[in-house]
């Protein structure tokens, strides 16, 4: 009894298709990284503005607490 195995065909169409899939995945990955790290990304700009505003508010609260501690 022989153990059956799959003989992978060496067809150029299969090789070109596999390379095409690999290139498509690489392009998707690179474009995804470039988009989310782009300065033109509106979501990133809105998030940055919100974080800067929150930082200013926290700094103001910290200064107020420091003043209150000095006044004690």
N, C-alpha and C positions, 0 to 999 in steps of 0.2 A: 504494500500500500504506500503510495507516494503522497506526500503532503502537498496540497495544492498551494500555489502562490501566484500573486498577481505580477505579471511582467509589464512594467511601466513602458508604454510606447514612447518612442523617441520622435514623435511627430513634431515638425516645426510649428504647426498651429498651436499645439499644447504649450510649447515653450514660449512662444510669443504671447499667448494668453496669460500665462503665469507671470511673465515679466510686466505685462500691462496692468495686471492686478497689483503687483508690487509697486509700480510707479504711481498708480492711482492712490494707494494707501499713503505713500510717501508725500505726495502732493497735498492730500487732505491734512496730514499731520503738520506739515510746514505752514500751510495757509492758516490752519487753526491757531498755531502758535503766534504767527505774525499778526493776526487779527486781534487777538486778546492782549497782546503786548503793544499794540499800536497806540500812539497818542491821539489818533482820530477816533478811537473807540468811545462813543458817547456814554456808554454805561460806566466805563472806567473813569471818565471825567466827572460824571455826576457823583460817583462814589467818593472820589478824591475830594470834591468840594464839600460833601457832607462830613467827611472825616476831619477836614480842616476846620469847619465850623464847630464841630463837637470838641476839637482840641482847644479852640479859643474859649469856648464856654467853660471847659474844665479848668483852664488856666485862670480864668476870672474867678471861678469858685475857689480855687486854691489860694489866690491872692486874698480873697475875702476872709478865708479861714485863717490865714497868716496874720491879717490885721486884727481879727478877733482875738487870737492868741496873744498878740502883743498888748492888747487893751486889758487883758485880765490881770 
